[in-house]
């Protein structure tokens, strides 16, 4: 008799922002999901379109941060996942979502229903915020599951 139930599927949440570091994090998450028979939930967080303080008005003459539309972010995320998922064809499921809010808060919230949160880190500098990035540092502090940080320079 064979055991049809098998181990429970793991959910891996990965933050994707289009940077080389997040591309490496997505690649790692897809490979890990393939290895353990899990599923990947790729999330891009669109920052709120808030007014900028008056002191930066000269840098942004219209008083707003330049933002991408949710549709363009969704298309970009879908493209990144499709490109990288080809190397991890046995992944059980990959879902994508674009949410609006503070990236650290939204990724920490998503970690509540995950077994693992995967993020890219920036580079090697002296300060923790610079080393990890402020989003990664906040997620390490507030995530509700283990966090894996993938350095941008990780060999492919």
Beta strands, then each sheet from edge to edge (+ up, - down):
strand 1: 11-15
strand 2: 39-46
strand 3: 93-100
strand 4: 116-121
strand 5: 146-151
sheet 1: 3+ 2+ 1+ 4+ 5+
end
